[in-house]
Amino acid sequence: VKPFRLSRRTMLRGAGGVFVALPVLEAMAPRRANAAVGSVPKRLVIFYSPNGTNDQATGVEGFSGGLPAGPLTNATLPTEAAPLDALKHKLLIVSGVNAFTSASTHDGQGDLHSIGMSELLTGVKSTYVGGPTFEGALPPMVGQGISVDQHIANAVGDETVRRSLQYGVQSEVTASGEIDGFCRMSYGGPGQPLPSTMDPAEMFARMFADGDQGDAALAAARAQRRSVLDFVMDDFERLEGEVGLRDRRALDAHLTAVRELELSLSMPPATPESCDADAMFENDGDPLDPAAFPAIGKQHMELLRIALSCDITRVASLQWSFARSTLRHTWLSDANGNAIPATNIHHQLTHDFGSSSPELSAINVWYAEQLAALAGQLDAIEEVDGTTLLDNSLVCWCTDVAWGYTHSFENIRVFLLGGAGGALKTGQHVVLAQPEPHQKLLVTLMNAMGVAEDRFGDTSYTDTDGAMFEIDAGPLPGVLSEGP
Amino acid sequence: MAARARAFRACIGSWLSISGCYVGAHGSPATASEDAGSDSDGSDGGSDAPTAAPSPMRRLTRGEYNRTVHDLLGDATAPADTFPAEDIGSGFTNNANAQSVSGLLVEDYEGAAIALAEAATEDLAALLACDPITEGEDTCMDGFIPAFGARAYRRPLVADEIDRLQALYQASKTDYDFTTAVRLTVQAMLQSPHFLYRVETGGEEVTRTTAADADGKTVDVVIRRVTGYQLASRLSYLLWSTMPDDELFAAAASGELDTPEGVEAQARRMLDDTRSQRAFLTFLSEWLYVGELDHTVRDPELFPEFTPEIRTLLAKERELFIADALSTGDLATLLAGDYSFMNQTLASYYGVGGPSSDEFERVTLDPQRGAGLLTQGAFLANYAKPNQTAPIARGQFVLSRLACIATPPPPPDIPALPEPADQPSLSTRERLEMVHLTAGASCAACHETMDELGFLFEHYDAIGRWREEDANKPVDSTIELDGMDELDGHYDGAPDFMRALVTSRQLLDCAVRQWFRFGYGRIESPLDLDTITTLEAVAAEHPGDLRELVVALTQTDAFAYRTDEGAAQ
């Protein structure tokens, strides 16, 4: 278990050991969404659950096959989406998106879960680094492009102290103990996976890293850090001129991260007090204990809500477990409240039972319940213009493969919750006239978030037969309020 | 060649032919590399011109960072324990191509630098080795910056670097105070790429050619000698997982490391130091990954004995055994030694006599049952399912980690493996063999050999205990191995096989490859053929001697030279 230590920077204790929250400069108070004047910012949340879908209601690959196209108002959602029923006026389901890239089959190389994980948000053909791993049979693939959440964060993240935050619920606890392409969906660039923070207390400390110092102390500490980081950036720039191409790229990625850290020092800091959060935070269990999975996840969702509502960040991801998850969901119960025995690990269930396992179905229902809980929390927060935080958010529910049983990438689950400030035609099920590559979904997410570009990721893809197709520019049709 | 051997060759052959730069398991490059290999002299290893594949710059791993700040500043807090975990590449956490930098890591580097610099400046006179009150603040810093810098950057600073650090110090002293200025100077050095990375620039140019890069552009390929100070770091991080000590710095300064003999002398000195145990331990724990059992799930009704206490004891057994086996540096002991370490609780768990207290003691095992690390519970329980053994996973481990044979990924539509409850009258082995019979040749090509190796371990149940029966019938752990060259033949159980394996070329050559990957922080490439050949010869001469293998790692082209691709002029 990774120990967690609060640094002196993040916590001051009074004489009696009581946490002391010190006031911050008015000018440094966080830009709080519900107090801000002017337009309400948009937020993006990538909500990931592992091992594909399990559409037992229809037996059709993908999540929403069988659900009629059109308004969702009077529609019955597929069994495993039923928890979202109360929010279906703010839900947009798209059928017919294929998660292909320029080398979809990878010549049979690479584990399909890791391919899906690495390509879903990057839209770029993945590869593995350093040759076969010890599990030579299953080399994990690594993303080879920036992921769409990070691309959006680069465009909208300049006004918040955190460009983006990655929340992970046991996201790096693979069975082999190895951390690789199975665990990562966000990428800062080619081969630059972003780790997620699995310890809620650690995340709490990161969210409020600056928040407990006095005004003068904070200003001085930041000025000192800035002068050191300026020196460090100069060091990196000088060294880049002396090394070969490969090392230059590595140094440049490091330099970019230092530069972003330096920039964040001019952003208003957040404090638990200014964000209406409790000053102290304790984990509800060991973040790595499988039995604590639901409780830790709940805490992450609460922190995620605080980060968005307090405008600490506008882009976040929440990753439950990892691609090819081996978690045993021991806490499930059926509709009548009867416990469902955990007979096997998640991944094995998708292989062994196809679409017929009540346990597998219950797992997917459980993740839908978590999504509904998170979205419900966001919907309960009123913004300055009377809309809710969910109305201004885009919560994208994704997974690594389409149907878990076949591990295909055809007709992937596309569930978008929230309207992104009216940018999405919510409350309906869009069935595409013809299958569209997921690069266009990524463009759709960008456009909805106000990033006016018409391409993302690979410009062509191959289908399962190896035939190559060009990818059109622009978003998916029929999804954006203003668009094709 | 028997049909099964042919099928297995086809299985791994189809995989190797598409797996890029991988060098095959039997010493020959698996992919065409004539372009690269013939750059210098048109032959493969026949000339004296050194060849080495490009070696990417390596960032300190978390363990290396902790030990380096310990040696540099006397830090005992191990700040890197809370850094993001390394990604794995080619099976090791120090693979430079798998390393990447996230905002989270940069933030952690900063936090650690702040904390370390704060602690270091609590006793200024000690840090500066100079009294600023009597000798003068600036005088002390004039000495401190080049002296501390040379240890932090692991080489003497150049004039420009000293000037820039002086400028930071002077500006900070103007804005704040002396102590703060020293602190910020240290803080800056601890975040510099020259501290965080093992930077290798410069060095005598040996050959210069051109090649096409990934985008098809022509770039210069320059082979250079690694400088003395860079070699000192290569030695210290290989053998000690930390920065060079004073003697190694002195050897770099005096030119002692300019000859292979000088490098070997230092390597042998360092191997005699207990610090070399760390590198062995790190290597072995990653190569022979026998994971933590903290969160291993077992069906509590089938295996009530697998308690949290037992998991802790199994981990301790593994630890003590590895440490003991390492004292001899002998691979055969590690993988086939007929002894272990247990206390009374663990001994009765295994059903072994001997220990009568909570203290762990050495226990001699029945050689028909005990043969090194892979017959211990820590391995066996890690490679098992909640309700039964996992012969495929165990066999796959032997194939990939001990024989360096990579098998292709299974197709997505693999058939369901029947559970014990589905076929209660069949043993695990029988159930798997049934699947092979019915699933046909596509599975059998890879799985027959892989699963046979796993069946060797069928006498050990899902929590690592010896068993005579599975599904109420005698366990069958005999196999006829086919398709693995000199290892082909009849074996009766894991110990029988492990004793043959430890003297086989397959294992010794595989150990060479694994040490290469760990020692050099990258996967081998066809350009490293000379280096691999040299190492394999040493491994053959000193079978199973890990010490000699590590010394040999310091005597290769890949160690003494480096290739810059697209280097600055």
Interface residues (C-beta under 8 A of the other chain):
Chain A: V1 K2 P3 F4 R5 S7 R8 R9 D107 G108 Q109 G110 D111 L112 V129 G130 G131 P132 T133 F134 E135 G136 A137 L138 P139 P140 V142 R163 Q166 E172 V173 S176 G177 E178 I179 D180 R184 G188 G191 Q192 P193 L194 P195 T197 E202 R206 A209 A220 A223 Q224 R225 S227 V228 L229 F231 V232 D234 D235 F236 L239 G241 E242 V243 G244 L245 R246 D247 A250 L251 A253 H254 A257 V258 E260 L261 L288 D289 P290 R328 N344 I345 H351 D352 F353 T406 H407 S408
Chain B: W15 I18 S19 G20 C21 Y22 P54 P56 M57 D81 T82 P84 A85 E86 D87 I88 G89 S90 G91 N95 N97 A98 Q99 S100 V101 S102 G103 L104 L105 V106 E107 E110 G111 A113 I114 A115 R164 L168 A171 S172 D175 Y176 T180 L184 Q187 A188 Q191 S192 P193 H194 Y197 V199 T201 D213 V219 W287 Y289 G291 E292 D294 H295 V297 P386 Q396 L399 S400 R401 I405 A406 T407 P408 P409 P410 P411 P412 D413 I414 A416 L417 E419 C446 R517 R522 I523 D564 E565 G566 A567 A568
